[in-house]
């Protein structure tokens, strides 16, 4: 269960006093353009694993400012179609 510091009724009525900067759309547009210009190819490769019912893959893709993000993708073997993700 989520933990908050206000009762539910107060949370439903809460409005932040912080307003976005006037150039917030331009800021994010610039960040996305930069990310796209620095993006490199996504690399996915199978990993040898003792697991018999799970496929393990290394994945590497572009993040902010062109930094590489790496992780593993684990999917059940023999299941086709969309799957939930954590």
Helices and strands as residue ranges (DSSP letters): H 8-13, H 24-38, E 43-46, E 54-62, G 64-66, E 68-76
